[in-house]
């Protein structure tokens, strides 16, 4: 839990820096990003995967680690709160961008993407915990240690 909390604080600071930056962080790179997408399209990436799809995907990716780390910071019986906290954080971010940052804007699409990322992260953490618990139970059983299911 301690390691997860430290990583969450560090990653949360990076995310906060990105989302509360006064100007869009891609503003000066939009042309370069479009040129990279054009090259990718020539190499087989579908044309529908343009700037908007890349931005949506980036928002999902940004919240996957948050969902994962929030899952591990919470007590085991409250893991499901990660599924509530990530969308709540996203809504708070979008409201702040819309109200307090003149060059940023609120987007329901960002809330959806961030929430999906948080969900994916929490589900990955749940799957990892399940795999580790199953492995530990098998190892303990192999050595004759009785394990109560929690």
C-alpha atoms as an extended CHARMM CRD file, in Angstrom:
* protein
*
       150  EXT
         1         1  UNK       CA              0.0000000000        0.0000000000        0.0000000000  PROA      1               0.0000000000
         2         2  UNK       CA              2.8170000000        2.3940000000        0.8490000000  PROA      2               0.0000000000
         3         3  UNK       CA              4.5290000000        1.9190000000       -2.5060000000  PROA      3               0.0000000000
         4         4  UNK       CA              1.2080000000        2.3310000000       -4.3030000000  PROA      4               0.0000000000
         5         5  UNK       CA              0.4790000000        5.5270000000       -2.3710000000  PROA      5               0.0000000000
         6         6  UNK       CA              3.9000000000        6.9850000000       -3.2230000000  PROA      6               0.0000000000
         7         7  UNK       CA              3.5140000000        6.0880000000       -6.9050000000  PROA      7               0.0000000000
         8         8  UNK       CA             -0.0190000000        7.4870000000       -6.9070000000  PROA      8               0.0000000000
         9         9  UNK       CA              1.1930000000       10.7850000000       -5.4260000000  PROA      9               0.0000000000
        10        10  UNK       CA              3.9620000000       11.0400000000       -8.0170000000  PROA      10              0.0000000000
        11        11  UNK       CA              1.7660000000       10.0810000000      -10.9590000000  PROA      11              0.0000000000
        12        12  UNK       CA             -1.0580000000       12.2780000000       -9.6820000000  PROA      12              0.0000000000
        13        13  UNK       CA              1.3190000000       15.2520000000       -9.6480000000  PROA      13              0.0000000000
        14        14  UNK       CA              2.2940000000       14.5800000000      -13.2730000000  PROA      14              0.0000000000
        15        15  UNK       CA             -1.3660000000       14.2940000000      -14.3150000000  PROA      15              0.0000000000
        16        16  UNK       CA             -2.2560000000       17.4640000000      -12.3860000000  PROA      16              0.0000000000
        17        17  UNK       CA              0.5420000000       19.3280000000      -14.1500000000  PROA      17              0.0000000000
        18        18  UNK       CA             -0.7480000000       18.1790000000      -17.5420000000  PROA      18              0.0000000000
        19        19  UNK       CA             -4.4510000000       18.8200000000      -16.9740000000  PROA      19              0.0000000000
        20        20  UNK       CA             -4.0990000000       22.1270000000      -15.1250000000  PROA      20              0.0000000000
        21        21  UNK       CA             -1.4760000000       23.6110000000      -17.4550000000  PROA      21              0.0000000000
        22        22  UNK       CA             -2.8930000000       26.9790000000      -18.5570000000  PROA      22              0.0000000000
        23        23  UNK       CA             -2.7540000000       26.1230000000      -22.2640000000  PROA      23              0.0000000000
        24        24  UNK       CA             -3.4250000000       22.8350000000      -24.0710000000  PROA      24              0.0000000000
        25        25  UNK       CA             -0.1940000000       20.8510000000      -23.8070000000  PROA      25              0.0000000000
        26        26  UNK       CA             -0.3730000000       19.8140000000      -27.4740000000  PROA      26              0.0000000000
        27        27  UNK       CA             -0.9640000000       23.3470000000      -28.7770000000  PROA      27              0.0000000000
        28        28  UNK       CA              2.5420000000       23.9010000000      -30.1530000000  PROA      28              0.0000000000
        29        29  UNK       CA              2.8220000000       20.3510000000      -31.4830000000  PROA      29              0.0000000000
        30        30  UNK       CA             -0.4650000000       19.9220000000      -33.3450000000  PROA      30              0.0000000000
        31        31  UNK       CA              1.1710000000       20.1880000000      -36.7900000000  PROA      31              0.0000000000
        32        32  UNK       CA              3.8330000000       17.6360000000      -35.8790000000  PROA      32              0.0000000000
        33        33  UNK       CA              1.2360000000       15.2640000000      -34.4750000000  PROA      33              0.0000000000
        34        34  UNK       CA             -0.8200000000       15.5160000000      -37.6690000000  PROA      34              0.0000000000
        35        35  UNK       CA              2.2920000000       14.7970000000      -39.7830000000  PROA      35              0.0000000000
        36        36  UNK       CA              3.0720000000       11.7150000000      -37.6650000000  PROA      36              0.0000000000
        37        37  UNK       CA             -0.5210000000       10.5370000000      -38.0900000000  PROA      37              0.0000000000
        38        38  UNK       CA             -0.2300000000       10.9950000000      -41.8760000000  PROA      38              0.0000000000
        39        39  UNK       CA              2.8770000000        8.7920000000      -41.9000000000  PROA      39              0.0000000000
        40        40  UNK       CA              1.1130000000        6.1900000000      -39.7570000000  PROA      40              0.0000000000
        41        41  UNK       CA             -1.8480000000        6.2090000000      -42.1580000000  PROA      41              0.0000000000
        42        42  UNK       CA              0.5340000000        5.4650000000      -45.0380000000  PROA      42              0.0000000000
        43        43  UNK       CA              1.8000000000        2.4540000000      -43.0580000000  PROA      43              0.0000000000
        44        44  UNK       CA             -1.6100000000        0.9570000000      -42.4250000000  PROA      44              0.0000000000
        45        45  UNK       CA             -3.1510000000        2.7810000000      -39.4610000000  PROA      45              0.0000000000
        46        46  UNK       CA             -6.8000000000        3.3150000000      -40.4840000000  PROA      46              0.0000000000
        47        47  UNK       CA             -7.7470000000        6.8290000000      -41.6540000000  PROA      47              0.0000000000
        48        48  UNK       CA            -10.4940000000        7.0550000000      -39.0210000000  PROA      48              0.0000000000
        49        49  UNK       CA             -7.7370000000        7.1290000000      -36.3770000000  PROA      49              0.0000000000
        50        50  UNK       CA             -7.0750000000       10.8480000000      -36.6190000000  PROA      50              0.0000000000
        51        51  UNK       CA             -6.2690000000       13.6030000000      -34.1830000000  PROA      51              0.0000000000
        52        52  UNK       CA             -9.5120000000       13.2860000000      -32.2050000000  PROA      52              0.0000000000
        53        53  UNK       CA             -9.1360000000        9.4950000000      -31.8570000000  PROA      53              0.0000000000
        54        54  UNK       CA             -5.5190000000        9.9130000000      -30.7640000000  PROA      54              0.0000000000
        55        55  UNK       CA             -6.5170000000       12.4810000000      -28.1450000000  PROA      55              0.0000000000
        56        56  UNK       CA             -9.3280000000       10.2090000000      -26.8790000000  PROA      56              0.0000000000
        57        57  UNK       CA             -6.9120000000        7.2670000000      -26.6860000000  PROA      57              0.0000000000
        58        58  UNK       CA             -4.3220000000        9.4050000000      -24.8700000000  PROA      58              0.0000000000
        59        59  UNK       CA             -6.9490000000       10.3680000000      -22.2750000000  PROA      59              0.0000000000
        60        60  UNK       CA             -7.7560000000        6.7020000000      -21.7230000000  PROA      60              0.0000000000
        61        61  UNK       CA             -4.0600000000        5.8730000000      -21.3660000000  PROA      61              0.0000000000
        62        62  UNK       CA             -3.5130000000        8.7330000000      -18.9120000000  PROA      62              0.0000000000
        63        63  UNK       CA             -6.0940000000        7.3410000000      -16.4650000000  PROA      63              0.0000000000
        64        64  UNK       CA             -5.1520000000        3.6240000000      -16.6530000000  PROA      64              0.0000000000
        65        65  UNK       CA             -2.2870000000        4.0450000000      -14.1340000000  PROA      65              0.0000000000
        66        66  UNK       CA             -4.5440000000        6.1610000000      -11.8990000000  PROA      66              0.0000000000
        67        67  UNK       CA             -7.2290000000        3.4730000000      -11.7850000000  PROA      67              0.0000000000
        68        68  UNK       CA             -4.5730000000        0.8150000000      -11.1580000000  PROA      68              0.0000000000
        69        69  UNK       CA             -2.8620000000        2.7190000000       -8.3360000000  PROA      69              0.0000000000
        70        70  UNK       CA             -6.0770000000        3.9230000000       -6.6960000000  PROA      70              0.0000000000
        71        71  UNK       CA             -7.2290000000        0.2870000000       -6.6090000000  PROA      71              0.0000000000
        72        72  UNK       CA             -4.1100000000       -0.7070000000       -4.6610000000  PROA      72              0.0000000000
        73        73  UNK       CA             -4.2550000000        2.2590000000       -2.2780000000  PROA      73              0.0000000000
        74        74  UNK       CA             -7.7860000000        1.3790000000       -1.1830000000  PROA      74              0.0000000000
        75        75  UNK       CA             -8.5450000000       -1.3580000000        1.3540000000  PROA      75              0.0000000000
        76        76  UNK       CA             -9.3580000000       -4.6780000000       -0.3300000000  PROA      76              0.0000000000
        77        77  UNK       CA            -13.0400000000       -4.4990000000        0.5570000000  PROA      77              0.0000000000
        78        78  UNK       CA            -13.3240000000       -1.0120000000       -0.9860000000  PROA      78              0.0000000000
        79        79  UNK       CA            -11.5390000000       -1.6300000000       -4.3080000000  PROA      79              0.0000000000
        80        80  UNK       CA            -14.7210000000       -0.7640000000       -6.1990000000  PROA      80              0.0000000000
        81        81  UNK       CA            -14.3590000000        2.8640000000       -5.0870000000  PROA      81              0.0000000000
        82        82  UNK       CA            -11.6860000000        3.2010000000       -7.7840000000  PROA      82              0.0000000000
        83        83  UNK       CA            -14.5680000000        2.9100000000      -10.2590000000  PROA      83              0.0000000000
        84        84  UNK       CA            -16.1810000000        5.9740000000       -8.6390000000  PROA      84              0.0000000000
        85        85  UNK       CA            -13.0730000000        8.0170000000       -7.8530000000  PROA      85              0.0000000000
        86        86  UNK       CA            -11.6910000000        8.0800000000      -11.4090000000  PROA      86              0.0000000000
        87        87  UNK       CA            -14.8410000000        9.5090000000      -13.0410000000  PROA      87              0.0000000000
        88        88  UNK       CA            -15.2290000000       11.9580000000      -10.1150000000  PROA      88              0.0000000000
        89        89  UNK       CA            -11.6420000000       13.1620000000      -10.6000000000  PROA      89              0.0000000000
        90        90  UNK       CA            -12.2440000000       13.5320000000      -14.3110000000  PROA      90              0.0000000000
        91        91  UNK       CA            -15.3950000000       15.5860000000      -13.7520000000  PROA      91              0.0000000000
        92        92  UNK       CA            -13.5210000000       17.8020000000      -11.2850000000  PROA      92              0.0000000000
        93        93  UNK       CA            -10.7010000000       18.2800000000      -13.8040000000  PROA      93              0.0000000000
        94        94  UNK       CA            -13.0950000000       19.2130000000      -16.6070000000  PROA      94              0.0000000000
        95        95  UNK       CA            -15.0540000000       21.6370000000      -14.4290000000  PROA      95              0.0000000000
        96        96  UNK       CA            -11.8050000000       23.3000000000      -13.3530000000  PROA      96              0.0000000000
        97        97  UNK       CA            -10.5850000000       23.5410000000      -16.9460000000  PROA      97              0.0000000000
        98        98  UNK       CA            -13.9000000000       25.0060000000      -18.0740000000  PROA      98              0.0000000000
        99        99  UNK       CA            -14.1940000000       27.5480000000      -15.2590000000  PROA      99              0.0000000000
       100       100  UNK       CA            -10.6710000000       28.5030000000      -14.2220000000  PROA      100             0.0000000000
       101       101  UNK       CA             -8.4600000000       28.0480000000      -17.2890000000  PROA      101             0.0000000000
       102       102  UNK       CA             -9.2430000000       30.5300000000      -20.0580000000  PROA      102             0.0000000000
       103       103  UNK       CA             -7.4340000000       28.6420000000      -22.8130000000  PROA      103             0.0000000000
       104       104  UNK       CA             -8.7390000000       25.1990000000      -21.8360000000  PROA      104             0.0000000000
       105       105  UNK       CA            -12.2610000000       23.8420000000      -22.2050000000  PROA      105             0.0000000000
       106       106  UNK       CA            -14.3850000000       21.1980000000      -20.5550000000  PROA      106             0.0000000000
       107       107  UNK       CA            -15.2460000000       18.1100000000      -22.5650000000  PROA      107             0.0000000000
       108       108  UNK       CA            -17.6760000000       15.3010000000      -21.8550000000  PROA      108             0.0000000000
       109       109  UNK       CA            -15.5690000000       13.1870000000      -24.2320000000  PROA      109             0.0000000000
       110       110  UNK       CA            -12.6010000000       13.6050000000      -21.9000000000  PROA      110             0.0000000000
       111       111  UNK       CA            -14.7270000000       12.4990000000      -18.9410000000  PROA      111             0.0000000000
       112       112  UNK       CA            -15.7760000000        9.3790000000      -20.8710000000  PROA      112             0.0000000000
       113       113  UNK       CA            -12.2000000000        8.5950000000      -21.9580000000  PROA      113             0.0000000000
       114       114  UNK       CA            -10.7280000000        9.2120000000      -18.5110000000  PROA      114             0.0000000000
       115       115  UNK       CA            -13.4400000000        7.0900000000      -16.8890000000  PROA      115             0.0000000000
       116       116  UNK       CA            -12.7500000000        4.2540000000      -19.3340000000  PROA      116             0.0000000000
       117       117  UNK       CA             -9.0400000000        4.4940000000      -18.5410000000  PROA      117             0.0000000000
       118       118  UNK       CA             -9.7230000000        4.3720000000      -14.8020000000  PROA      118             0.0000000000
       119       119  UNK       CA            -11.9970000000        1.3570000000      -15.3090000000  PROA      119             0.0000000000
       120       120  UNK       CA             -9.3560000000       -0.4610000000      -17.3680000000  PROA      120             0.0000000000
       121       121  UNK       CA             -6.6890000000        0.3060000000      -14.7550000000  PROA      121             0.0000000000
       122       122  UNK       CA             -8.8420000000       -0.8950000000      -11.8600000000  PROA      122             0.0000000000
       123       123  UNK       CA             -9.8210000000       -4.0700000000      -13.7270000000  PROA      123             0.0000000000
       124       124  UNK       CA             -6.1720000000       -4.7790000000      -14.5680000000  PROA      124             0.0000000000
       125       125  UNK       CA             -5.3050000000       -4.3580000000      -10.8740000000  PROA      125             0.0000000000
       126       126  UNK       CA             -8.1790000000       -6.6670000000       -9.9030000000  PROA      126             0.0000000000
       127       127  UNK       CA             -6.9820000000       -9.2870000000      -12.3930000000  PROA      127             0.0000000000
       128       128  UNK       CA             -3.4020000000       -8.9950000000      -11.1440000000  PROA      128             0.0000000000
       129       129  UNK       CA             -4.5030000000       -9.3580000000       -7.5320000000  PROA      129             0.0000000000
       130       130  UNK       CA             -6.5470000000      -12.4260000000       -8.4570000000  PROA      130             0.0000000000
       131       131  UNK       CA             -3.6130000000      -14.0580000000      -10.2760000000  PROA      131             0.0000000000
       132       132  UNK       CA             -1.2260000000      -13.3420000000       -7.3960000000  PROA      132             0.0000000000
       133       133  UNK       CA             -3.6950000000      -14.6130000000       -4.7740000000  PROA      133             0.0000000000
       134       134  UNK       CA             -4.2950000000      -17.8040000000       -6.7600000000  PROA      134             0.0000000000
       135       135  UNK       CA             -0.5450000000      -18.3730000000       -7.1400000000  PROA      135             0.0000000000
       136       136  UNK       CA              0.0430000000      -17.7670000000       -3.4320000000  PROA      136             0.0000000000
       137       137  UNK       CA             -2.7210000000      -20.1920000000       -2.4230000000  PROA      137             0.0000000000
       138       138  UNK       CA             -1.2460000000      -22.9040000000       -4.6920000000  PROA      138             0.0000000000
       139       139  UNK       CA              2.2440000000      -22.3890000000       -3.2930000000  PROA      139             0.0000000000
       140       140  UNK       CA              1.0310000000      -22.4740000000        0.3030000000  PROA      140             0.0000000000
       141       141  UNK       CA             -1.0540000000      -25.5960000000       -0.4140000000  PROA      141             0.0000000000
       142       142  UNK       CA              2.0130000000      -27.2530000000       -1.9400000000  PROA      142             0.0000000000
       143       143  UNK       CA              3.8520000000      -26.7670000000        1.3610000000  PROA      143             0.0000000000
       144       144  UNK       CA              0.9040000000      -27.9040000000        3.4640000000  PROA      144             0.0000000000
       145       145  UNK       CA             -0.0690000000      -24.5120000000        4.8430000000  PROA      145             0.0000000000
       146       146  UNK       CA             -3.7990000000      -24.1440000000        5.4340000000  PROA      146             0.0000000000
       147       147  UNK       CA             -5.1860000000      -20.8960000000        3.9750000000  PROA      147             0.0000000000
       148       148  UNK       CA             -8.5370000000      -19.3510000000        4.8370000000  PROA      148             0.0000000000
       149       149  UNK       CA            -10.2960000000      -17.6010000000        1.9650000000  PROA      149             0.0000000000
       150       150  UNK       CA            -10.7430000000      -13.8830000000        2.5390000000  PROA      150             0.0000000000
